[in-house]
Amino acid sequence: MRWANLPFISEREVKIIYKDGDVLDFFRPDVIVDQKVVVEYKAVDQLTESHVSQILTYLKISNLQIGLLINFGERKLQFKRFINKYFDRASLPI
């Protein structure tokens, strides 16, 4: 990402805020790229529904548009791209 001059933040703690403004918890995505993309890295034999749920949850609560789930643990690099169907352009990202 540095070679491509893309701004990114690694393992930034993000607040999970409820509708009334109370902070419920925090999550820490592996990387956020250009305030648009959440990237989660894995090193497992096979991606599971739990991994998919994790990236979809991160997208929803961060209001970012795109998610990438990248797995280095299989014989070949595997990745999946996700689109946040709850993305709200009117709201500012984290």
Secondary structure by P-SEA (a helix, b strand, c coil): ccccccccccccccccccccccccccccccccccccbbbbbbbcccccaaaaaaaaaaaaaacccbbbbbbcccccbbbbbbbccccccccccc
